[in-house]
Structures are given as C-alpha cells and as structure tokens.
Amino acid sequence: MAYDQATHETVLFGGFGNPEYYVDTWACRNGWTKLAPASSPSARSGPGMVWDGAAENIVLFGGLSSDGTSLNDTWTWDGSTWTQQFPAASPSPRRTTIAYDDPTRTVVLFGGDSTNNAAYNDTWTWNGATWTRQSPASAPSARSMASMAYDASVGVVVLFGGSSGPGGRPTIPGHGTGPIGPQSTRPMSPLPGGRRPWITIRSLRA
C-alpha cells in the first residue's frame, strides 16, 4: 500500500488472506474503490511499494507469489494502470521494504527475505530506470518485515525493527542519510515485543 501524491489516493495492491493471494488494485479517498487497470502484477503478498517523487509514480517490487515463489519484478503505477519495468539489474527475489529518499531522489530498498529462508542486509536504489546495489559504510543486520519511511523533518530514511529470519526475534532501529546508514542513538524507541510494525511519514504539503 502506498499514497499516490498525484491522485491524492491511497493505493493498495494484492495481499494474502488465508488461503487466497490477491491480484486486485484498490484506491482510497474517503472510501475504498476497486479499480480495473488494463494490466497488473501477478497475485502476491509482501511486495515493497512506495511513491517515487522523482518519477511521480508508485513503484512496486517483489513479494511472494501464490505458489510460494519469491519474486523480483518491478512495476510502476501511473494512477490508472500498472506497467512492468525491465531494469538492467535488480535485487534478488524477495519480500522486502522500500522507501523514497527525497535528497537523492531515489527509491531505497533494504533487506527482506526469500522462500529459501534467507534474510538479506543489502541496500539497493531505484532511479526510475534501474536498480543499483549500494555499498554503505554501515548497515542494519539482515532482516525481513522491517518498517521504513522517509522523515522530511530530519532528511533521512528511518528503519525500525523487523525479524532476523523466519520466526526470528525482532531487531533494532536505525537511520541513515540517503541509503541506510548508522544505527540511531536516540535514547528511546518502541520495544520490539515480537512486533512487525508498519510506519509512514505524513506529508505536510497542501
């Protein structure tokens, strides 16, 4: 799910409702409306999805398919339909978390997990045409199901929590400038408590 700043709607794609995987697209502006795009990604759960402020579209990456296969396809939403992208390079198949980083005008992807029970700690950026693997000086440990969003008040992408592996314990919060960087030294943060939280940053733009 992601907020579309062009149409001022929250857009939801797919998901999992035991035992069904969904392939539908919905938009919410004072109520949910099911949309009928000309093309769509396949049914899946756990994709990364975020508004790309540079390209002015929503980016969707990866997820877990209905047959249990991890995915690494990239799609964009222009307000009316989905278009598959074919970048020269991509992260490996996975469920993952992505966020838009305004200073670098790129979408940042960190970590995730795949059906081979691997958890990742790699960092990638999307520039509207392709994915590029980054090599930050420091990074959070490998994890899945983390929450990540851009905080405009301090100009950084914030990452919190997650699981260190399938059924693993949640990990610690961190933040970075541009691609994910040093662990936060903030004295207080939410307790892990087994949670897999989702966070978003509210835009103040009228």
HUVENKA-V444350 format. One record per backbone hydrogen bond with DSSP energy under -1.0 kcal/mol. CO is the residue of the C=O (numbers start at 1). NH is the residue of the N-H. Records with the same first field share a line. If there is no record, write none. Layout:
BEGIN
CO->NH + NH
END
This chain:
BEGIN
2->11
4->8 + 9
9->4
10->28
11->2
12->26
15->22
17->20
20->17
22->44
24->14
25->35
26->12
27->33
28->10
31->29
33->27
39->82
44->15
45->64
46->96
48->61
50->59
52->56 + 57
57->52
58->77
59->50
60->75
61->48
63->71
64->45
65->68
69->65
71->94
73->62
74->85
75->60
76->83
77->58
81->78
83->76
89->131
94->63
95->113
97->110
99->108
101->105 + 106
106->101
107->126
108->99
109->124
112->120
113->95
114->117
118->114
120->143
122->111
123->134
124->109
125->132
126->107
130->127
132->125
143->112
144->163
147->160
149->158
151->155 + 156
156->151
157->176
158->149
159->174
160->147
163->144
165->168
169->164
174->159
176->157
182->175
192->195
END
